[in-house]
Amino acid sequence: MFSALIYADDQTDFYYFVYIKGEKDLEFTFRRGGSNGDIQEHIACYASPELADEVFLSMNLKNVCSITIDDGNEIMTEEVDPNTPFVYIIPKGYEVIFRDAEGNRIEPGRFTL
């Protein structure tokens, strides 16, 4: 999977896309993209039953400041700039928790690719 989020310096305009790797080297298939509200107002998680990973994208208007990833063996917490959009590609089955500066959990919306 390959995903990117492109945005203007003032973050008023943005575009995201998600591609899925094919069977051949350098073969990717476009699966989703745009500038819709899924990632503008919230955190969007895009996944598909046949894929091993899921992607989380957000313009970060909820001011996420940390992401905790639990793979069942190890828990990793990473700081996130609360004023910066983000993209994370994470293996399915991991517990992923997003939190704001007050420690409130922010749930992503879940969508199928």
C-alpha positions in Angstrom: 0.0 0.0 0.0 1.1 3.5 -0.7 -0.7 6.7 0.5 0.1 10.4 0.6 -1.5 13.6 1.7 -0.7 16.8 -0.1 -1.8 20.1 1.3 -1.3 23.8 1.0 0.9 25.6 3.6 -2.3 27.1 5.2 -3.9 23.6 5.1 -7.1 25.0 3.4 -6.7 22.9 0.3 -5.6 19.2 0.3 -5.7 16.0 -1.8 -5.0 12.5 -0.6 -4.6 9.2 -2.5 -4.3 5.5 -1.7 -2.7 3.0 -4.0 -2.5 -0.8 -3.6 0.6 -2.7 -4.7 0.1 -5.1 -7.5 1.8 -8.4 -8.2 4.6 -7.0 -10.3 7.4 -4.6 -9.2 6.3 -1.0 -9.4 2.7 -2.0 -10.2 0.2 0.0 -8.2 -3.6 0.4 -8.6 -5.4 3.6 -7.5 -8.1 2.7 -4.9 -9.2 6.0 -3.4 -8.4 9.7 -3.4 -9.9 13.2 -3.2 -10.4 16.1 -1.0 -13.5 15.0 0.9 -14.6 15.5 4.5 -13.6 12.0 5.6 -10.1 13.3 6.4 -10.8 17.0 6.7 -12.8 16.9 9.9 -11.8 13.5 11.3 -9.4 10.6 11.1 -10.2 8.2 8.3 -9.1 4.6 8.3 -9.2 2.9 4.9 -8.9 -0.9 4.7 -9.9 -3.8 2.5 -10.4 -7.4 3.4 -7.7 -8.6 1.0 -5.0 -6.2 2.3 -2.7 -6.8 5.2 -2.5 -3.1 6.1 -4.8 -0.2 6.8 -4.1 3.5 6.3 -5.0 6.3 8.7 -5.2 9.9 7.2 -6.2 13.2 8.7 -5.9 16.9 8.3 -5.7 16.7 12.1 -8.3 19.3 12.9 -9.0 17.2 16.1 -5.4 18.1 17.2 -4.1 14.6 17.7 -0.9 14.8 19.7 -0.1 11.1 20.2 -0.7 7.7 18.5 -0.3 4.4 20.4 0.2 1.2 18.5 -0.1 -2.2 20.2 0.9 -5.2 18.1 0.2 -7.6 21.0 3.8 -7.9 22.0 5.0 -4.3 22.2 3.3 -1.0 22.8 4.8 2.0 21.0 3.6 5.6 21.5 4.7 8.3 19.1 4.2 12.1 19.5 2.3 13.8 16.7 2.4 17.5 15.9 -1.2 18.6 16.7 -1.1 21.2 14.0 0.1 19.0 11.2 -1.8 16.5 9.0 -0.7 12.9 9.0 -0.7 9.5 7.2 0.1 6.2 8.9 0.1 2.8 7.3 -0.3 0.1 10.0 -0.7 -3.7 9.8 -4.3 -4.9 10.4 -4.9 -6.4 13.8 -2.8 -3.8 15.7 -4.7 -1.7 18.2 -4.3 1.9 17.3 -5.3 4.7 19.7 -5.2 8.4 18.8 -5.3 11.0 21.7 -5.5 14.8 21.9 -3.5 17.0 24.4 -6.0 16.3 27.2 -5.7 12.5 26.7 -9.1 12.1 25.1 -9.3 9.2 22.7 -10.2 10.1 19.2 -11.9 7.3 17.2 -11.2 7.1 13.4 -14.0 6.6 10.9 -13.6 3.3 9.1 -14.1 3.0 5.3 -13.6 0.2 2.8 -11.2 0.7 -0.1 
